[in-house]
Amino acid sequence: MRSVRDDQLVRPTVEDEVAAAGSELIGGPAGRRALRGGWRVPVRIIALVMIGMFALGMVQKAPCYDHGWFFGATTQYTHACYSDIPHLFAGRGFDQGLIPYLDKIPRSAGDMDFLEYPVLTGLFMEVAALITPGGGSIQHREQLNWFANAGMLLVCAVIIAVCVARTHRRRPWDGLLVALAPAFALTATINWDLFAVALTAAAMYMWSRGKPVATGVLIGLAAAAKLYPVLLLWPLLLLCWRAGRPRAFLTSLAAAAGAWLVVNLPVMFVYDASGAHIRPGWAKFYTFSQERPVDYGSLWLLISQKTGDPLADVNTYATALMIIGALALGALALCAPRRPRFAQLAFLVVALFVLTNKVYSPQYVLWLIPLAALARPRWRDFLIWQACEVLYFLGIWFYLAYIGDGDKHQGLPLEGYQLALALHLLGTLYLCAVVVRDILAPERDGVRRDGSDDPSGGLLDGAPDIRVLGSARRRYRPVERVEGHVQWGTGGGGV
């Protein structure tokens, strides 16, 4: 692993006008002396900022601790402090000591017969339940369980921030985009998504360090906690194919499949005392995802509300649109003037899934925040997108308050919610558009302007373009150089 000198670290307050303006709050842009200590100083600061922002997110949930989660039809919505965690502690039988996937949930506890989360998320929930003190009222235990989960999720949040800060060797300060993201603080404790996001961020970090086996293992584990991380295998396939290094992809694919099977097989094929197969408990997440109708936050809900069509075939529509988008992403990866960066394609494929999925829960923004910070580390674009997500965060809760408060209608009416939903879709599309622009014009990519190729590319960083399509077959010459000679490989895309 090569060392990085202090004067090699990229200073965002020098190259980013928004970061420079914001730095006036703490004394102005950083000078060269402020970077002494190498990457360790930025990473430590970013970790502390993440802890502080996470704590602020917990404070934002304060109106729900003693009241909103337990009393009143809409208090948790009007204060925007809703969380699944306290509700599912009893609603999925954790208060009764039921074992996820094996013990059937009684109807008196909730509306599910088995836990509807993947295996590793179920394990995360079970560990939090085990460390929750017993005794007292169910309300008191739900409060304690939320704090137990919040403590574990805080660890995940710090891991995410540190991994993002370390993925691009010369750009540790980009981790501040994650640590200071307002949507991150607001949604971190709504559900258990941060666990899968932490594993995914660690996988990105391992790939940047040229470790395909560790990358695959982490992707497999992340997919066992939430399904979306498996999408990262598509960008890896495209990039390894273009660079002529399919072995690296196959290694990661095999490691991912192995890790996923090791976690899932014991639950898939467990038997009870009578020998009856209990596979339905394991499969609940997949059957529930398949049977779930059009839900809040999705493009399909907007279409359904505007047309009056319930879209019974939404699975077919969403799958077809996802496949078409993935093929378009493949064409972009193989036809771009220079092989795209891994973080760029990773962000685009997950954003594609978010935009085409039939449901978008507010915490799904957590999937995109670390990838966005690596794909487009520019404060202006990042904050525009975050503003749209915060508005949607408020919109969904105020709309639920409006429809859940009887005839009082205190909150946001349908038209207001639809506007917030449209802003979420447009904000995500905007960020996708600027990332695609960077891919098509690599000289405009902030990460590549200093001569870097793909700091998150690991074994592919600086590799030649071997398999290309269309105009990418012609030699590409950057139109702007900032530091020295640019050489992005020795194939058709090199200079």
Stockholm file with secondary structure:
# STOCKHOLM 1.0

chainA/1-495         MRSVRDDQLVRPTVEDEVAAAGSELIGGPAGRRALRGGWRVPVRIIALVMIGMFALGMVQKAPCYDHGWFFGATTQYTHACYSDIPHLFAGRGFDQGLIPYLDKIPRSAGDMDFLEYPVLTGLFMEVAALITPGGGSIQHREQLNWFANAGMLLVCAVIIAVCVARTHRRRPWDGLLVALAPAFALTATINWDLFAVALTAAAMYMWSRGKPVATGVLIGLAAAAKLYPVLLLWPLLLLCWRAGRPRAFLTSLAAAAGAWLVVNLPVMFVYDASGAHIRPGWAKFYTFSQERPVDYGSLWLLISQKTGDPLADVNTYATALMIIGALALGALALCAPRRPRFAQLAFLVVALFVLTNKVYSPQYVLWLIPLAALARPRWRDFLIWQACEVLYFLGIWFYLAYIGDGDKHQGLPLEGYQLALALHLLGTLYLCAVVVRDILAPERDGVRRDGSDDPSGGLLDGAPDIRVLGSARRRYRPVERVEGHVQWGTGGGGV
#=GR chainA/1-495 SS CCCCCGGGSCCHHHHCHHHHHHGGGGTSSCCGGGGTTTTHHHHHHHHHHHHHHHHHHHHHTHHIIIIITTSSSSHHHHTTCCCHHHHHHHHTTGGGTCCTTTSCCCTTTCSCSSCCSCHHHHHHHHHHHHTSCCCSCHHHHHHHHHHHHHHHHHHHHHHHHHHHHHHSTTCGGGHHHHHTCHHHHHHTTTSSHHHHHHHHHHHHHHHHTTCHHHHHHHHHHHHTTCSGGGGGHHHHHHHHHHHTCHHHHHHHHHHHHHHHHHHHHHHHTCBCTTCCBCHHHHHHHHHHHHHCCSCTTSHHHHHHHHHCCCCTTHHHHHHHHHHHHHHHHHHHHHHSSSCCCHHHHHHHHHHHHHHHSSCCCGGGHHHHHHHHHHHCCCHHHHHHHHHHHHHHHHHHHHHHHHHSSTTSCCSCCHHHHHHHHHHHHHHHHHHHHHHHHHHHSGGGCTTTTTSCCCTTCGGGTTCCCCSCCGGGGSCCCCSCCSSSCCCCCSSTTCC
#=GC SS_cons         CCCCCGGGSCCHHHHCHHHHHHGGGGTSSCCGGGGTTTTHHHHHHHHHHHHHHHHHHHHHTHHIIIIITTSSSSHHHHTTCCCHHHHHHHHTTGGGTCCTTTSCCCTTTCSCSSCCSCHHHHHHHHHHHHTSCCCSCHHHHHHHHHHHHHHHHHHHHHHHHHHHHHHSTTCGGGHHHHHTCHHHHHHTTTSSHHHHHHHHHHHHHHHHTTCHHHHHHHHHHHHTTCSGGGGGHHHHHHHHHHHTCHHHHHHHHHHHHHHHHHHHHHHHTCBCTTCCBCHHHHHHHHHHHHHCCSCTTSHHHHHHHHHCCCCTTHHHHHHHHHHHHHHHHHHHHHHSSSCCCHHHHHHHHHHHHHHHSSCCCGGGHHHHHHHHHHHCCCHHHHHHHHHHHHHHHHHHHHHHHHHSSTTSCCSCCHHHHHHHHHHHHHHHHHHHHHHHHHHHSGGGCTTTTTSCCCTTCGGGTTCCCCSCCGGGGSCCCCSCCSSSCCCCCSSTTCC
//
